[in-house]
Amino acid sequence: MCKHASWSTNLLLLVSLWLTACTWPTLVAPPGQADTTGVGATGLGDPLYPLLGNGGYDVTHYAITLAVEMASNTITGTTTIQAQATQGLRTFHLDFLGLEIDEVQVNDRRVRFQRSGSELAVTPAAPLANGQAFTVTVAYHGQPTPISDDPAVPRSYGAIGWRRFAPGVFVISEPSGAMTWFPGNHHPSDKATYTFSITVAKPYVVAANGLQIDERDHGATRTYVWDETKPMASYLATVAIAEFEVMTDEGPRPRGPRLLIRHFLPPDVPPALVAALRETPALLRFFTDLLGPYPFEAYGVAVIDDASVRIGLEAQTLTILPTSRVAGEQLHELAHQWFGNSVTPATWQDTWLNEGFATYGEWLWVEQTQGQAAFEALLRTQYASMVRAQMGPPANPPPDRLFGAPVYIRGAWSLHALRLHIGDAAFFALLREWVARYQYGNASTADFIALAEEISGQPLEELFQTWLYDDEIPHCQLEVISCQQPGLNGRSMPSR
């Protein structure tokens, strides 16, 4: 402020600064609908969670910078979002919950914003044109609080988001927890690349998605820089912070250098857990032979050493697992790197494309390593549990049972029924083509049905209707593992 400016000039400047910094009322477009007046929709109209995500733009990159104070579990952060408008915008929305916002900028200009729950409405200084590239920078601070009761995402599977545990911090965001630690367009259909720059006190170590590309020493603190160059849904973005020890290995890769494996382990890890992680190259080889090349730059597991932690997540390139579940769950979560992470469901209603496929991947491992008799015994056990629980249709889960047993077990059995119907050659060709055709993108159940018909040369709509959408569980004979398939005049196709 100039020392010799007139009082009127000073007043105008103060008013201008106040108008720029304060929050401002804004219109709101309905979920899933673009507003022709230039207001981006407050949700993408997902069939299960219509308020997740936002309309009017596509994100291309997130740059997330955090300083984490471990003792108080507080963060000071800045997230810069690179995006492109898909309509004219004079207001758009981000999903962001809880943390205090210090400032919002659009294209390096401080702008007005308004918060309502998890909706952050941003009003650029000048309207954005359809197709225009722009950047949004949000500075914020506070103590991230996991979501335990999100009205936009009713569920029964516990707290999600940024979570403190005795030795450190880890993040499990599926389906909506990413909004607890960075603002964004938090629906799986808007995938983007990521850079994480995270500063912590020594001796803490930071693991995140992708490859670590830098480590800066500041004396008492260190900054870890991680870069994920392949498109990623925000629910797969993760950070794990603890006094980790790093265990490295190499995995198979058809061309170029061997795949980097890096596991992040607590001190004094049990030998049995280390032995389980030594199996990672063999598991990678199994899925690579089955599905095609591993789709990312690296892989590993961050092991969370806290008895109270019972959930894990197949975060892209870095599975998060508690110590109690490493040996039994790594295979399932690794399968997700293809099914869910590379090929991501178009909506949350398509979650069976993640969980059913990963579960069937576990069953195929049994077939590969233990033989046909063990495989068929497993099929019988899972079918019996499906009937006993009267599991509903996997492609139509209720919102509060998104991760219920039907999407896993009946979803996997739906794939086996398809295999019985079209034969092994077509079935395994279908899996490989699925991950190749939709790599790094999104796909729906309708896309899978269409591809299955294309590969097999058969009409399959009725089969998928009975297995994926009808309440009644199709009848199967467990003695020879065969099922009555629609369109076969009551004939059964035996197991191969």
C-alpha positions in Angstrom: 0.0 0.0 0.0 1.5 3.3 -1.1 2.4 5.6 1.7 1.1 8.8 -0.1 -2.1 7.3 -1.6 -5.3 9.2 -1.0 -7.9 8.0 1.4 -10.3 7.2 -1.4 -7.7 5.1 -3.2 -7.0 3.2 0.0 -10.7 2.5 0.5 -11.1 1.2 -3.0 -8.1 -1.1 -2.6 -9.4 -2.4 0.8 -12.9 -3.1 -0.7 -11.3 -4.9 -3.7 -9.2 -7.1 -1.4 -12.2 -7.9 0.7 -14.3 -8.9 -2.3 -11.5 -11.1 -3.6 -10.8 -12.9 -0.3 -14.3 -13.5 1.1 -16.7 -16.3 0.3 -19.5 -15.5 -2.1 -23.0 -16.9 -2.7 -23.2 -19.0 -5.8 -25.8 -21.0 -7.8 -25.7 -24.8 -7.7 -26.4 -27.1 -10.6 -28.1 -30.4 -9.9 -25.9 -33.6 -9.7 -25.1 -35.0 -13.1 -26.5 -32.0 -15.0 -24.6 -29.2 -16.7 -26.0 -25.7 -16.1 -26.3 -23.7 -19.3 -25.8 -20.5 -17.2 -22.2 -21.6 -16.5 -22.4 -23.4 -13.2 -20.8 -26.8 -13.1 -22.8 -29.6 -11.6 -22.3 -30.5 -7.9 -22.2 -34.2 -8.7 -21.7 -36.5 -11.6 -25.0 -38.4 -11.1 -23.4 -41.7 -10.2 -26.2 -44.4 -9.9 -25.2 -45.1 -6.3 -23.6 -41.9 -5.1 -24.9 -39.0 -7.3 -23.1 -36.3 -5.3 -19.6 -37.6 -5.8 -17.5 -35.8 -8.4 -18.4 -32.6 -10.2 -19.4 -31.5 -13.6 -18.0 -29.0 -16.1 -14.3 -29.9 -16.2 -11.8 -32.8 -16.4 -8.7 -32.9 -14.2 -5.4 -33.8 -15.9 -3.0 -33.5 -13.0 -2.8 -33.0 -9.2 0.3 -31.6 -7.5 -0.2 -32.2 -3.8 2.3 -30.5 -1.4 2.0 -31.4 2.3 3.9 -30.6 5.5 2.9 -33.1 8.0 3.3 -32.6 11.8 3.2 -36.1 13.1 2.8 -35.5 16.8 -0.4 -33.5 16.3 -1.5 -35.2 13.1 -1.9 -31.8 11.3 -1.1 -30.8 7.8 -0.3 -27.6 5.9 -1.1 -28.2 2.3 -1.4 -26.8 -1.2 -3.0 -28.7 -4.0 -2.7 -27.4 -7.5 -5.1 -28.9 -10.1 -4.6 -28.7 -13.8 -7.9 -29.1 -15.6 -9.8 -28.4 -18.8 -13.3 -27.0 -18.9 -15.9 -29.1 -20.7 -18.5 -26.3 -20.7 -18.5 -22.6 -20.1 -17.9 -22.0 -16.4 -18.4 -19.0 -14.2 -18.6 -21.3 -11.1 -17.4 -24.8 -10.6 -17.1 -27.2 -7.6 -14.5 -29.3 -5.9 -15.0 -32.1 -3.3 -13.3 -31.1 -0.1 -14.2 -31.8 3.5 -13.1 -30.6 6.9 -9.8 -28.9 6.5 -9.6 -25.1 6.8 -9.1 -23.2 3.5 -6.6 -20.4 3.5 -6.9 -19.3 -0.1 -8.1 -20.4 -3.5 -6.6 -19.2 -6.8 -7.6 -19.8 -10.4 -4.9 -19.2 -13.0 -2.8 -17.5 -10.3 -5.5 -15.0 -9.3 -7.1 -15.1 -5.8 -10.8 -15.8 -6.2 -14.0 -16.1 -4.2 -15.2 -19.4 -2.8 -18.0 -20.9 -0.7 -18.2 -24.1 1.2 -21.2 -26.3 2.0 -20.4 -29.6 3.6 -18.1 -31.4 1.2 -18.8 -29.0 -1.7 -16.3 -26.2 -2.4 -17.8 -23.7 -4.9 -15.1 -21.7 -6.8 -15.9 -18.5 -8.8 -13.1 -17.6 -11.2 -12.2 -13.9 -11.7 -13.2 -14.3 -15.3 -15.5 -17.0 -16.7 -13.8 -20.0 -18.2 -14.6 -20.9 -21.8 -15.5 -24.4 -23.0 -12.3 -26.2 -23.7 -10.1 -23.8 -21.8 -7.2 -25.2 -19.8 -7.0 -23.7 -16.3 -5.3 -24.3 -12.9 -6.9 -24.2 -9.4 -4.7 -23.9 -6.3 -6.1 -24.4 -2.9 -4.1 -23.7 0.3 -5.3 -25.3 3.5 -4.4 -26.6 6.9 -5.7 -28.5 9.9 -6.2 -32.0 11.2 -7.6 -34.4 8.6 -10.6 -36.3 10.0 -11.6 -39.7 8.5 -15.2 -39.9 7.1 -17.3 -42.1 9.3 -20.7 -40.9 8.3 -20.8 -39.3 4.9 -24.4 -38.5 3.8 -23.3 -38.6 0.2 -21.9 -42.1 0.6 -24.0 -44.2 3.0 -22.1 -47.4 4.0 -21.3 -49.9 6.6 -17.6 -50.4 6.2 -15.9 -48.0 8.7 -13.9 -44.8 8.6 -12.1 -43.9 5.4 -9.6 -41.2 4.3 -6.6 -39.9 6.2 -6.1 -42.2 9.2 -3.7 -41.9 12.2 -2.4 -45.1 13.7 0.1 -45.6 16.5 3.3 -45.5 14.4 2.2 -43.1 11.8 -0.4 -42.2 9.1 -2.0 -44.1 6.2 -4.7 -43.3 3.7 -7.6 -45.5 2.5 -9.9 -43.4 0.4 -12.3 -45.8 -1.3 -14.9 -44.6 -2.2 -14.9 -41.0 -1.0 -12.2 -40.5 1.5 -9.8 -38.6 -0.7 -11.7 -35.4 0.0 -10.4 -35.6 3.6 -6.9 -34.6 2.6 -6.9 -32.9 -0.8 -9.6 -31.1 -2.9 -10.5 -32.6 -6.3 -13.0 -34.2 -8.6 -13.5 -37.3 -6.5 -15.3 -39.7 -8.8 -13.4 -42.7 -10.5 -14.4 -41.5 -13.9 -12.1 -38.5 -13.7 -8.6 -40.0 -13.7 -5.5 -37.9 -13.6 -1.7 -38.1 -13.0 -0.3 -37.1 -9.6 2.8 -35.6 -8.0 3.2 -35.7 -4.2 5.7 -33.6 -2.3 5.5 -34.4 1.4 7.7 -33.1 4.2 8.0 -35.0 7.5 10.4 -35.0 10.5 13.2 -37.5 10.6 13.2 -40.5 10.9 9.8 -40.8 9.3 9.6 -42.2 5.7 6.9 -41.4 3.2 5.5 -43.8 0.7 3.1 -42.8 -2.0 1.9 -43.8 -5.5 4.2 -44.2 -8.5 8.0 -43.7 -8.3 10.0 -41.7 -5.7 11.8 -39.2 -7.9 13.4 -37.0 -5.2 14.4 -36.8 -1.6 15.5 -33.5 0.0 17.2 -33.2 3.3 16.4 -30.1 5.4 18.3 -31.1 8.5 15.5 -32.0 10.9 13.0 -32.8 8.1 13.0 -34.5 4.7 10.8 -33.9 1.7 9.8 -37.0 -0.3 8.7 -36.5 -3.9 6.6 -39.2 -5.6 5.3 -39.1 -9.2 2.5 -41.2 -10.7 2.6 -40.7 -14.4 -0.3 -43.1 -15.3 -3.9 -41.9 -14.9 -5.3 -42.7 -11.5 -8.7 -42.4 -9.8 -8.6 -40.3 -6.7 -9.8 -43.1 -4.4 -6.5 -44.9 -5.2 -4.3 -42.0 -4.2 -2.5 -42.8 -1.0 0.2 -41.8 1.5 1.8 -44.0 4.2 4.1 -42.4 6.8 6.0 -44.3 9.5 9.5 -45.3 10.4 9.5 -47.8 7.6 12.3 -50.0 6.5 12.4 -50.5 2.7 12.6 -54.0 1.2 13.3 -54.1 -2.6 13.0 -56.9 -5.2 12.5 -57.2 -8.9 9.4 -58.4 -10.9 8.9 -59.7 -14.4 8.6 -57.3 -17.4 8.6 -58.5 -21.0 10.6 -55.6 -22.3 13.0 -53.2 -20.8 14.4 -53.2 -17.2 13.0 -55.5 -14.5 10.0 -54.1 -12.6 10.9 -52.3 -9.4 9.3 -53.9 -6.3 9.5 -51.8 -3.0 7.8 -52.8 0.2 7.6 -50.5 3.2 7.8 -52.5 6.4 7.7 -51.7 10.1 10.8 -52.4 12.2 11.3 -55.9 13.5 8.8 -57.4 11.0 8.0 -61.1 11.6 10.0 -63.5 9.3 6.7 -65.0 8.1 5.6 -61.7 6.7 8.9 -61.2 4.9 8.5 -64.6 3.4 5.0 -63.8 2.2 6.3 -60.6 0.5 9.1 -62.6 -1.1 6.3 -64.3 -3.1 5.5 -61.0 -4.9 7.6 -61.7 -8.0 5.8 -65.1 -8.5 2.4 -63.5 -8.1 3.3 -60.8 -10.6 4.5 -63.5 -13.0 1.2 -65.3 -12.7 -0.9 -62.3 -13.5 1.4 -61.1 -16.2 1.1 -64.5 -18.0 -2.6 -64.5 -17.5 -3.5 -60.8 -18.3 -0.5 -59.2 -20.0 2.2 -56.9 -18.8 2.0 -55.2 -15.4 0.5 -51.8 -16.2 2.6 -49.5 -13.9 6.1 -48.4 -13.1 6.5 -50.2 -9.8 4.7 -52.2 -7.2 4.8 -52.8 -3.4 3.0 -53.1 -0.1 3.0 -50.6 2.7 2.5 -52.7 5.9 0.5 -51.0 8.7 1.6 -52.3 12.1 -1.4 -51.7 14.2 -3.7 -54.4 15.6 -6.7 -52.1 15.4 -6.3 -51.7 11.6 -8.3 -54.3 9.7 -8.9 -52.9 6.3 -6.6 -52.5 3.3 -6.7 -51.0 -0.2 -5.3 -51.8 -3.6 -3.9 -48.2 -4.0 -2.2 -47.8 -7.4 1.3 -49.2 -7.3 1.2 -49.4 -3.5 -1.1 -51.8 -1.7 -2.0 -50.7 1.9 -2.3 -53.8 4.2 -2.3 -54.3 7.9 0.2 -56.9 9.2 -2.5 -59.5 9.9 -3.7 -59.5 6.2 -0.5 -59.4 4.2 -0.1 -63.2 3.7 -3.8 -63.8 2.8 -4.7 -60.7 0.8 -1.7 -59.6 -1.3 -2.8 -61.8 -4.2 -6.3 -60.2 -4.3 -5.0 -56.7 -4.1 -2.3 -57.3 -6.7 -5.0 -58.4 -9.1 -6.6 -55.0 -8.7 -3.6 -53.3 -10.4 -5.2 -54.6 -13.6 -8.8 -54.9 -12.5 -9.8 -51.5 -11.0 -6.6 -49.5 -11.1 -5.7 -49.7 -14.8 -9.2 -50.5 -16.0 -11.3 -48.5 -13.6 -15.1 -48.8 -13.2 -17.1 -46.1 -14.9 -19.5 -45.8 -11.9 -19.6 -47.3 -8.4 -22.4 -49.6 -9.6 -19.7 -51.4 -11.7 -17.6 -52.3 -8.6 -18.0 -56.0 -9.3 -15.7 -55.4 -12.2 -13.1 -54.7 -9.5 -14.0 -57.1 -6.7 -15.5 -60.0 -8.7 -12.5 -60.1 -11.1 -9.9 -59.9 -8.3 -11.7 -62.7 -6.3 -11.8 -64.9 -9.4 -8.1 -64.1 -9.8 -7.6 -65.7 -6.4 -9.5 -68.8 -7.5 -7.4 -69.1 -10.7 -4.3 -69.0 -8.5 -5.7 -72.0 -6.6 -6.3 -73.8 -9.9 -2.8 -73.0 -11.1 -0.9 -73.9 -7.9 -3.1 -76.6 -6.3 -4.8 -78.3 -9.3 -8.3 -78.9 -10.6 -9.6 -80.8 -7.6 -8.8 -78.0 -5.2 -10.2 -75.4 -7.6 -13.5 -77.3 -7.9 -13.7 -77.8 -4.1 -13.3 -74.0 -3.7 -16.0 -73.4 -6.3 -18.4 -75.7 -4.4 -17.6 -73.9 -1.1 -18.2 -70.5 -2.5 -21.4 -71.5 -4.3 -22.7 -73.0 -1.1 -22.0 -69.7 0.8 -23.6 -67.7 -2.0 -26.8 -69.8 -1.7 -26.8 -69.9 2.0 -26.6 -66.1 2.3 -28.9 -65.6 -0.7 -26.5 -63.1 -2.2 -28.1 -60.5 -4.3 -27.1 -59.4 -7.8 -23.5 -58.2 -8.0 -24.0 -55.5 -10.6 -26.7 -53.8 -8.6 -25.4 -53.4 -5.0 -27.3 -51.2 -2.5 -25.3 -48.0 -1.7 -24.7 -49.1 1.9 -23.4 -52.5 0.8 -21.0 -51.5 -2.0 -18.4 -53.9 -0.7 -20.8 -56.7 0.4 -20.2 -60.3 -0.4 -22.3 -60.4 -3.6 -19.8 -58.2 -5.6 -17.0 -60.5 -4.5 -18.3 -64.0 -4.5 -21.3 -63.9 -6.8 -19.3 -61.6 -9.0 -16.5 -64.2 -9.3 -19.0 -67.0 -9.8 -20.6 -64.9 -12.7 -17.2 -65.0 -14.4 -16.9 -68.7 -13.9 -20.4 -69.2 -15.3 -19.3 -67.2 -18.3 -16.2 -69.4 -18.7 -18.3 -72.5 -18.6 -20.5 -71.0 -21.3 -18.0 -69.7 -23.8 -15.0 -72.0 -23.1 -11.5 -71.4 -21.8 -10.0 -70.1 -25.1 -12.6 -67.4 -25.5 -12.7 -66.6 -21.8 -9.0 -66.0 -21.3 -8.8 -64.1 -24.5 -11.6 -61.9 -23.2 -9.7 -61.1 -20.0 -6.5 -60.1 -21.9 -8.5 -58.0 -24.4 -10.4 -56.3 -21.5 -7.3 -55.1 -19.8 -5.6 -54.1 -23.1 -8.5 -52.3 -24.7 -9.5 -50.2 -21.6 -6.0 -49.8 -20.1 -5.7 -46.5 -18.1 -9.3 -45.7 -18.7 -12.8 -46.4 -17.5 -15.2 -49.1 -18.5 -18.7 -50.3 -17.5 -20.6 -53.6 -17.1 -22.2 -52.9 -20.5 -18.7 -52.5 -22.0 -17.7 -55.9 -20.6 -20.9 -57.6 -21.9 -20.3 -56.2 -25.3 -16.7 -57.3 -25.4 -17.6 -60.8 -24.2 -20.1 -61.1 -27.1 -17.6 -59.8 -29.5 -14.8 -62.2 -28.4 -17.1 -65.3 -28.1 -19.3 -64.6 -31.0 -22.3 -65.5 -28.9 -25.4 -63.6 -27.5 -24.8 -63.3 -23.8 -27.3 -60.8 -22.6 -29.6 -63.4 -20.9 -26.7 -65.1 -19.2 -25.4 -61.8 -17.7 -29.0 -60.8 -16.8 -29.5 -63.9 -14.6 -26.1 -63.8 -13.0 -25.5 -60.0 -12.6 -29.0 -58.5 -12.2 -31.6 -61.1 -11.2 -32.2 -61.7 -7.5 -32.5 -65.4 -7.9 -29.2 -67.3 -7.9 -28.8 -69.5 -11.0 -28.9 -73.3 -10.4 -25.6 -75.2 -10.6 -24.8 -78.9 -10.2 -21.8 -79.0 -7.8 -20.9 -82.7 -8.4 -19.5 -81.8 -11.9 -19.5 -78.0 -11.5 -22.0 -77.2 -14.2 -24.7 -74.6 -14.5 -28.0 -74.3 -16.4 -27.1 -71.5 -18.9 -29.8 -69.3 -20.5 -30.1 -70.0 -24.2 -29.0 -73.6 -24.0 -32.5 -75.1 -23.8 -31.8 -76.4 -20.3 -28.5 -78.1 -21.2 -25.6 -77.8 -18.8 -22.0 -76.9 -19.7 -19.5 -79.0 -17.7 -16.4 -77.6 -16.1 -13.2 -77.9 -18.1 
